[in-house]
Amino acid sequence: MMDYQILFNIAVAIAGFFGGWTLNRIYIAIDRLDNDVRSMPHDYVSRDDYKADIREMRDLLGKIFDKLDNKADK
């Protein structure tokens, strides 16, 4: 018959294994998330670039509308 100490040691070893495995998976997920967050500026447009592009588009559309208004007046 198995001694209770052996069963306890096996239970602690199994719990330790699954605890370590869980912590490892959490570390890997956090590391992957950190890499994704750090690569965001490369994947998305920054706010300043977006504002500059919108300003250029508004200026261009303003010029087009001015030309159309002048053309309609003649």
C-alpha positions as CSV (number, residue, x, y, z in Angstrom):
1,M,0.0,0.0,0.0
2,M,1.3,3.5,-0.9
3,D,2.3,5.8,1.8
4,Y,0.3,9.1,2.1
5,Q,3.6,11.0,1.8
6,I,4.2,9.6,-1.6
7,L,0.7,10.5,-2.8
8,F,1.1,14.0,-1.4
9,N,4.5,14.3,-3.1
10,I,2.9,13.2,-6.4
11,A,0.0,15.6,-6.0
12,V,2.4,18.5,-5.2
13,A,4.6,17.6,-8.2
14,I,1.5,17.5,-10.5
15,A,0.3,20.8,-9.1
16,G,3.7,22.3,-9.6
17,F,4.0,21.1,-13.1
18,F,0.6,22.6,-14.1
19,G,1.3,25.8,-12.2
20,G,4.6,26.2,-14.0
21,W,3.1,25.4,-17.3
22,T,0.3,28.0,-16.7
23,L,2.8,30.7,-15.7
24,N,4.8,29.9,-18.8
25,R,1.8,30.3,-21.1
26,I,0.9,33.6,-19.4
27,Y,4.4,34.9,-19.9
28,I,4.4,33.9,-23.6
29,A,1.0,35.6,-24.1
30,I,2.2,38.8,-22.4
31,D,5.4,38.7,-24.4
32,R,3.4,38.3,-27.7
33,L,1.1,41.2,-26.6
34,D,4.1,43.4,-25.8
35,N,5.6,42.7,-29.3
36,D,2.2,43.5,-30.9
37,V,1.9,46.8,-29.0
38,R,5.5,47.8,-29.9
39,S,4.9,47.1,-33.6
40,M,1.7,49.2,-33.7
41,P,3.3,52.4,-34.9
42,H,4.6,50.5,-37.9
43,D,1.1,49.1,-38.7
44,Y,-1.1,52.1,-38.1
45,V,-1.0,55.8,-39.0
46,S,0.0,58.1,-36.2
47,R,-2.4,60.9,-35.2
48,D,-0.1,63.7,-36.5
49,D,0.3,62.0,-39.9
50,Y,-3.4,61.5,-40.2
51,K,-4.1,65.2,-39.3
52,A,-1.6,66.4,-41.9
53,D,-3.1,64.1,-44.6
54,I,-6.6,65.3,-43.8
55,R,-5.5,69.0,-43.9
56,E,-3.9,68.4,-47.4
57,M,-7.1,66.7,-48.6
58,R,-9.2,69.6,-47.3
59,D,-7.0,72.1,-49.1
60,L,-7.1,70.2,-52.3
61,L,-10.9,69.8,-52.1
62,G,-11.2,73.5,-51.4
63,K,-9.2,74.4,-54.5
64,I,-11.4,72.0,-56.6
65,F,-14.6,73.6,-55.2
66,D,-13.3,77.1,-55.9
67,K,-12.5,76.2,-59.5
68,L,-16.0,74.6,-59.9
69,D,-17.6,77.7,-58.4
70,N,-15.7,80.0,-60.7
71,K,-16.6,77.8,-63.7
72,A,-20.3,77.8,-62.8
73,D,-20.3,81.6,-62.5
74,K,-19.2,82.0,-66.1
